[in-house]
């Protein structure tokens, strides 16, 4: 397991910084940075905190070498993933609602025949009646939402 000095040297090199660059940012001498990396000296707490912030690592990772493990119970999705998932859900539901509105037209005609003894000869007449118009409007709104989510 690497010591603090080796971790510091690795982080500094990954950031593309020289010892002098790091020393200038921390307002210490280059020799201080060299001693920290060699393990002959340790930085004070303020400098450890600044190093942690500078290299965007936790104090545990910097000082102890512990790499934080993500909590499996708190799975967080990136905003792009959430937006893409929302777009697909809206798209699928929108298409489903529109297909359902058209698929229910003959069923509506059949119920009209059973209940009233008469019906329209064309199933398209039922498209403007409930629940078809509600399904069509909801489907169109969901398709618009899917389009809007894709754009943003």
C-alpha positions in Angstrom: 0.0 0.0 0.0 1.3 3.4 -1.0 2.2 5.9 1.7 1.0 9.5 1.8 4.1 10.8 -0.1 3.6 8.3 -3.0 -0.1 9.2 -3.3 0.7 12.9 -3.3 3.3 12.4 -6.0 0.9 10.3 -8.1 -1.9 12.9 -7.8 0.5 15.8 -8.6 1.8 14.0 -11.7 -1.7 13.1 -12.8 -2.6 16.7 -12.6 0.5 17.5 -14.8 2.1 19.7 -12.1 5.7 20.0 -11.1 6.7 20.2 -7.5 7.2 24.0 -8.0 3.7 24.4 -9.4 2.2 22.7 -6.4 4.4 24.6 -4.0 3.3 27.9 -5.7 -0.4 27.0 -5.3 0.0 26.1 -1.6 2.4 29.0 -0.9 5.1 26.7 0.4 8.6 26.0 -0.8 9.4 23.3 -3.5 11.6 21.6 -0.9 8.5 21.2 1.4 6.7 19.4 -1.4 9.7 17.3 -2.0 10.0 16.3 1.7 6.3 15.4 1.8 6.6 13.2 -1.3 9.8 11.5 0.2 8.0 11.0 3.5 10.6 12.9 5.5 8.0 15.5 6.5 4.2 15.8 6.7 2.1 18.8 5.7 0.1 20.6 8.3 -3.7 20.1 8.4 -4.5 23.3 6.4 -2.2 22.1 3.6 -3.7 18.6 3.7 -7.2 20.1 3.3 -6.0 22.3 0.4 -4.3 19.3 -1.3 -7.6 17.4 -1.0 -9.5 20.3 -2.6 -6.9 20.9 -5.2 -6.8 17.3 -6.4 -10.6 16.7 -5.8 -10.1 13.7 -3.6 -11.4 12.9 -0.1 -9.2 13.3 2.9 -9.5 9.6 3.5 -8.2 8.9 0.0 -5.4 11.4 0.3 -4.2 10.6 3.8 -5.1 6.9 4.2 -5.3 5.7 0.7 -8.9 4.6 1.1 -10.9 4.7 -2.1 -14.5 5.5 -1.4 -16.9 2.8 -2.4 -20.3 3.9 -3.7 -23.2 3.0 -1.5 -25.1 0.3 -3.4 -28.3 1.4 -1.8 -28.1 4.9 -3.2 -27.8 4.4 -6.9 -27.7 7.8 -8.4 -28.2 8.3 -12.1 -26.7 11.0 -14.2 -29.1 13.7 -15.4 -28.6 12.6 -19.0 -29.7 9.1 -18.0 -32.7 10.4 -16.2 -33.7 12.6 -19.1 -33.2 9.8 -21.6 -35.3 7.4 -19.5 -38.0 10.0 -19.2 -38.0 10.6 -22.9 -38.4 6.8 -23.6 -41.2 6.4 -21.1 -43.1 9.4 -22.6 -42.5 8.1 -26.1 -43.7 4.5 -25.3 -46.8 5.7 -23.4 -47.7 8.3 -26.1 -47.6 5.7 -28.8 -49.4 3.2 -26.6 -52.2 5.7 -25.9 -52.7 6.5 -29.5 -52.7 2.9 -30.6 -55.2 2.1 -27.8 -57.5 4.9 -28.9 -57.7 3.4 -32.4 -57.9 -0.2 -31.2 -60.9 0.7 -29.0 -62.9 2.1 -31.9 -64.5 -1.2 -32.9 -65.2 -2.0 -29.3 -67.0 1.3 -28.8 -69.0 0.5 -31.9 -69.9 -2.9 -30.5 -71.0 -1.5 -27.2 -73.1 1.1 -28.9 -74.8 -1.6 -30.9 -75.5 -3.8 -27.8 -76.7 -0.9 -25.6 -78.7 1.2 -28.1 -79.5 -1.2 -30.9 -78.0 1.2 -33.4 -74.5 2.4 -34.3 -72.6 4.4 -36.7 -71.5 2.5 -39.8 -68.0 4.0 -39.7 -65.8 3.4 -36.7 -64.1 6.8 -37.4 -67.1 8.6 -36.1 -66.3 7.3 -32.6 -62.9 8.9 -32.7 -64.3 12.2 -31.4 -66.2 10.6 -28.6 -64.9 9.7 -25.1 -62.6 8.0 -24.2 -60.9 8.1 -27.7 -60.4 11.8 -27.7 -58.9 11.7 -24.2 -56.5 9.0 -25.2 -55.5 10.8 -28.4 -54.9 14.1 -26.5 -52.9 12.3 -23.8 -50.9 10.4 -26.4 -50.1 13.6 -28.3 -49.1 15.3 -25.1 -46.8 12.5 -24.1 -45.2 12.4 -27.6 -44.6 16.2 -27.3 -43.1 15.6 -23.9 -40.8 13.0 -25.3 -39.8 15.3 -28.1 -39.2 18.1 -25.6 -37.1 15.9 -23.4 -34.9 14.8 -26.4 -34.3 18.5 -27.3 -33.2 19.5 -23.8 
